Amino acid sequence: MNISKIKEFIINNIFFLSVVFLSIVNFLVALKLNIFRYNNFDFGKFDLGNMTQMVWYTLNGRFMYLTDYFGSNVPRWSMSHVDPLLALFTPIFAIFPHPLTLVISQLFIVVFSSLLIYAIANLELKSKLSACLISFAYILNPSMGYINGTMGFHAVTAAIPFFLGAFYLFEKMYKENSFSKKGLIYFWVLLVLTMMGKEQISLYIFMWGIFILFFRSLGAGSFKLKKSWFAEFFKQKTAKTGLSMMIVGLLWFITAFFIIIPKNSHYRVESYENFLDSLGIEINAYSDVTMENYFLGRYNDFGNSYSEIIKNMIVNHPRLIRVFFSGDRLDSLDRTFKPVSYFPFANPAMLLISAPDFLINYLVTEEGLGVENIENHRISMIIPVLFVSTIYAISMLREIVFAIGPKLKKYYQVPVVIFSAWVLLFSYNTSIDYNNPLHLWFKQAILRRVSADLDLGEKNLSELEVGDVVKLPDLDLKDVKCANAVISHIPDDASVSGPDNLGDHMSMRETYGIFPALWNEADYVIVDVQSRKLLGILGLNKNIIKDLTESLVSTEKYDLVMACGNLYLFRKGDPGERTGLIPIQERFEYPAKYDFEVLDLIRVVDFSIPDEVTREKVSKGQLVYQKMDNDGMDGYLFYITFVNKETEKIFQVANLPSFAFLSPSDWTKNLYYKEDIDIALPSYVEPGDYSVFFSLSNKIKMRSMYLGDVLVK
């Protein structure tokens, strides 16, 4: 191909190539952000870890299994989701077994679904410029920014290009009046793949079938309530296709919701019962977990079963309307439709294809979920419907313009270009207003704490005296080095109970439960002193974490391997010696050696630290406090800070006893509290001389008291 032909090709395809170029830029930015988020432990077991584990299990002979909330290995369907589209990514995962394989695969097909938007717009509007502008709007849409930049992998998101491909194929066959056997086969393959994205997507196919019957099948003349009219009507390929879509969509919906999920719910219930038994908690027979579908509890204001909820939504429609528009949902609707300049409302028939997710998301009565937000992956399938309905709304508005001014027809492309540019303008502006993460990725990256500055006042490390109180950085609750060090200690075949944010990095294994699930069974247990995810999901008391951590430390079943940041790693095996005493003791009297005031609420009256410690071996330290007031210590976390005297690099680790056994908020005024601290530094801490500080923080006030120096070997 010579230069002139290349130039000619570029000129003839400049708008298409522009969409390709912007899609590539979008993909690369999103790729960088996703890699950063993965390395920064921003994804977790829910949901990327679960998705990865299901593919791993599928490759190892158990189709779509995973470790559930409660630590049992169960089929996906028992958790009330049917989304086998995930299995489609198994071959590429077999070649590149890594959680990011799923993220990158989805990112590629979803970002480049912009080319399908271009094809649909060009097909309907017959304007390459307009198609280019709408594709740009799709790429810059804030919801797409969140979907591609922050949500990892979800099969419902991966279904987007299959839906758009099916839509384009049908509309092309319809406009050309050519429903070939080959075309219909491709169409149905794409429909099936779309429905595999999530259980409710089958209702999209059902609604789309209704749309086709009413708006793509009008060749039988005026409606007559006669058998002959219906016979003639259903001779049309479009009518047959629409009816088939309604039947298949409804049958798959019934199968998924009323057969597959309820039939597998016993796995979830049994897992829940075993979990509560391990905690010593009485089983609540009315818990959401015991329902035929775990997510029915989100609609409990309408009832506690499928039949009750559906019946009450129909009968009590005023209540339904109030719920739909309650709280922040008007704002969520605005944030959903404003990026497309509300054009879909001009084409309500096509917009109704997305009604299933609007109802599912906006009729939730459980507070605080926010499933309707544009930042949530549950909006995924709504977005392509918004754009196809926008495209056809623009087409319809053009015809209205021509009907008003027939002479304007000679300017055929002008109206659609103006409307498309208007949509792009709204998409760009709302992308900024709604903090599209792909626009903010650099800002997010530089705001992360890369290094910590010391604030020692007028002194340096060598001039500090024991008892000096200074300001040091707060405990880093997302210490990447710490998390990687913890993970590196755990074999691939070991079962693990740990925090959610480590779950994606350790997902390619048989069992990874969110602590406290499997707290007394797993080969390794990772305690995150600030983790609350499972408690929030199940509504459990926050003291359970403390009680179980206390049991974990006290038992002879587990041994401390290492501690860093807010993480403590325990291994099942031969434990260290146990004194029989819990590592924090309350005393009425104590022979105080010091009177160091850290805050006006707390004083250090004694302490001991070792002269030297060896990395990855447990050394002992001790602090003795006197509480000066009964109130005011809520939310405070105690931790030890090590500062390298040569490099000034900081290492911190939370005090486990004052977190898990007896927190400062429960201490009594004027009494003494002796806390025994296990020091188990990880290998990544550089050897050398370190200044050691007792630190405390409630995220507002931070204080650190100098204790002396220690040699790290």
Secondary structure, DSSP 4 states (H G I P E B T S, - for coil): --HHHHHHHHHHTHHHHHHHHHHHHHHHHHHHHHHHHHHTT-S-IIIIIHHHHHHHHHHTTSTTEEE-TTS-EEEGGGGT---GGGGGGHHHHHHS-SHHHHHHHHHHHHHTTHHHHHHHHHHHH--HHHHHHHHHHHHH-HHHHHHHHHS---HHHHTHHHHHHHHHHHHHHHHHT---HHHHHHHHHHHHHHHTT-TTHHHHHHHHHHHHHHHS--TT-S--SSHHHHHHHTTSHHHHHHHHHHHHHHHHHHHIIIIIHHHHHHHHHHHHHHHHHHHT----TTSGGGSSSGGGGGGTTT-SSHHHHHHHHHHTHHHHHHHHT-TTHHHHHHHHHGGGTTGGGG-HHHHGGGHHHHHHHHT--STT--TTSTTSGGGTTHHHHHHHHHHHHHHHHHHHHHHH-GGGGGGTTHHHHHHHHHHHHHHHHHHHHTT-HHHHHHHHHHHS--S---B-TT--GGG--TT-EEB-PPP-TT-HHHHHHHHHTS-TT--EEE-GGGTTTT-SSS-EEETTTTTTTSSEEEEETT--HHHHHHT--THHHHHHHHHHHHSSSEEEEEEEBTEEEEEESS-----SS-SEEEES-------EEEETTEEEEEEE--SEE-TTS-EEEEEEEEE--SSS-TT-EEEEEEEETTT--EEEEE-SHHHHT--GGG--TT-EEEEEEEE---TTSPSEEEEEEEEEE-SS-EEEEEEEEEEE-
